[in-house]
């Protein structure tokens, strides 16, 4: 069994665990009459199924690190923070989420880049070095796009996802950038080993 297969099996186990937690949570919240929390449990399951469906539909196999970081992000943001209402109990949970989003986006950038390179191979191009830079800048750019989205939604619908603060916005972008740098360093060392 290859190391990639082992990592993917771990990811399968994590995904299964998330399904089990959602089913148990749905039952507990249903007994308590908490419809909103039941909806959140269903939403997590739908998100996991959509991710799996997208992978099957596009006939793609996500790298183990990307899939793991996505599953961790779903567990952290949708389950721990929202369904179990831990924003008030875990300090800086929002910043941790933005840090992890930087990691995910860097992995997504590298994944997109590697797919593009496979379809347009050119000899002599240092694919992995260029790919690492692409993934880094892709993730940083997407962190900025996300903050633009939050700003727009806050102003259009009177929400407060940015806490009405430039400091919150900048710290979110900084966390996303740090996450992207961490992922880029991980990718660099991974490619160096190969």
C-alpha positions in Angstrom: 0.0 0.0 0.0 1.4 3.4 -1.0 1.7 6.3 1.4 -0.8 8.3 -0.7 -3.4 5.4 -0.3 -2.8 5.4 3.4 -3.3 9.1 3.7 -6.5 8.9 1.6 -7.8 6.1 3.9 -7.2 8.4 6.8 -9.2 11.1 5.0 -12.0 8.6 4.3 -12.0 7.9 8.0 -12.2 11.5 8.9 -15.0 12.1 6.5 -16.9 9.1 7.9 -16.4 10.5 11.4 -17.9 13.8 10.3 -21.0 12.1 8.9 -21.4 10.1 12.2 -21.1 13.3 14.3 -23.6 15.0 12.1 -26.2 12.2 12.3 -25.8 12.0 16.1 -26.0 15.8 16.4 -29.1 15.9 14.2 -30.8 13.3 16.5 -29.8 15.1 19.7 -30.8 18.5 18.4 -34.1 17.1 17.0 -35.0 15.7 20.4 -34.2 19.1 21.9 -36.4 20.8 19.3 -33.5 22.9 18.0 -34.4 23.1 14.3 -31.6 25.6 13.4 -28.9 23.2 14.7 -30.6 20.3 12.9 -30.3 22.4 9.7 -26.6 23.0 10.3 -26.0 19.2 10.7 -27.8 18.6 7.4 -25.9 21.5 5.8 -22.5 19.9 6.8 -23.6 16.5 5.3 -24.7 18.3 2.1 -21.4 20.1 1.9 -19.4 16.9 2.3 -21.6 15.2 -0.3 -21.2 18.1 -2.7 -17.4 17.9 -2.3 -17.4 14.2 -3.0 -19.8 14.7 -5.9 -17.5 17.4 -7.4 -14.5 15.1 -7.2 -16.4 12.3 -8.9 -18.0 14.6 -11.5 -14.6 16.1 -12.5 -12.9 12.7 -12.3 -10.2 14.3 -10.1 -8.3 12.9 -7.2 -7.5 15.6 -4.7 -4.0 15.4 -3.1 -4.3 14.0 0.4 -3.0 17.2 2.0 -5.7 19.3 0.2 -8.5 16.9 1.0 -7.4 16.7 4.7 -7.2 20.5 5.0 -10.7 20.9 3.4 -12.2 18.3 5.8 -10.5 20.0 8.7 -11.8 23.4 7.6 -15.4 22.0 7.3 -15.1 20.4 10.8 -13.7 23.6 12.3 -15.9 26.2 10.7 -19.2 24.4 10.2 -19.2 22.0 13.0 -17.1 23.3 15.9 -17.6 27.1 15.3 -21.3 27.1 14.1 -23.1 23.9 15.0 -21.5 23.7 18.5 -21.3 27.5 18.9 -17.7 27.6 20.0 -16.9 31.1 18.6 -17.3 32.5 22.1 -15.3 29.8 23.8 -12.2 29.4 21.5 -10.2 32.5 21.4 -9.2 33.7 17.9 -11.2 30.9 16.2 -11.9 33.3 13.3 -8.2 33.9 12.8 -7.5 30.2 12.9 -10.1 29.6 10.2 -8.5 32.3 8.0 -5.1 30.8 8.6 -6.4 27.4 7.5 -8.1 29.0 4.5 -4.7 30.3 3.4 -3.3 26.7 3.6 -6.3 25.3 1.6 -6.1 28.0 -1.1 -2.4 27.4 -1.6 -3.1 23.7 -2.0 -5.9 24.6 -4.4 -3.6 26.9 -6.4 -1.0 24.1 -6.7 -3.6 21.6 -7.7 -5.0 23.9 -10.4 -1.5 24.7 -11.6 -0.6 21.0 -11.8 -3.7 20.3 -13.8 -2.9 23.2 -16.2 0.7 22.0 -16.6 -0.5 18.4 -17.4 -2.7 19.7 -20.2 0.0 22.1 -21.6 3.3 20.4 -20.9 6.4 22.2 -22.1 9.9 20.8 -21.8 12.4 22.6 -19.6 9.9 24.5 -17.5 10.6 24.2 -13.7 7.0 23.2 -13.0 7.2 22.7 -9.3 9.0 26.0 -8.6 6.6 28.0 -10.7 3.7 26.0 -9.2 4.7 26.9 -5.6 4.8 30.6 -6.5 1.5 30.4 -8.3 -0.2 28.6 -5.3 1.2 31.2 -2.9 -0.1 34.2 -4.9 -3.4 32.5 -5.7 -4.1 31.9 -2.0 -3.2 35.5 -1.1 -5.3 36.9 -3.9 -8.3 34.7 -2.8 -7.9 35.9 0.8 -8.4 39.4 -0.5 -11.3 38.4 -2.7 -13.0 36.8 0.4 -12.7 40.0 2.3 -14.2 41.9 -0.6 -17.1 39.5 -0.5 -17.5 40.0 3.3 -17.4 43.8 2.9 -20.0 43.7 0.1 -22.4 41.4 1.9 -22.1 43.4 5.1 -22.9 46.6 3.3 -25.7 45.2 1.1 -27.5 43.2 3.8 -26.5 45.1 7.0 -24.5 42.2 8.4 -21.4 42.4 10.6 -19.0 39.6 9.4 -16.1 42.0 9.5 -17.0 43.3 12.9 -17.2 46.8 11.3 -13.4 47.0 11.6 -10.5 47.4 9.2 -8.4 45.7 11.8 -10.5 42.6 11.6 -10.3 42.6 7.8 -6.5 43.1 7.8 -5.9 40.5 10.4 -8.0 38.0 8.4 -5.9 38.7 5.3 -2.7 38.5 7.3 -3.8 35.1 8.7 -4.7 33.9 5.2 -1.3 35.0 3.9 0.5 33.3 6.8 -1.4 30.1 6.0 -0.5 30.4 2.4 3.2 30.8 3.2 3.1 27.7 5.5 1.5 25.7 2.7 4.0 27.0 0.2 6.9 26.0 2.4 5.3 22.6 2.9 5.0 22.2 -0.9 8.6 23.3 -1.4 9.9 20.7 1.1 7.7 18.0 -0.4 9.0 18.7 -3.9 12.6 18.8 -2.6 12.2 15.3 -1.1 11.1 14.0 -4.6 
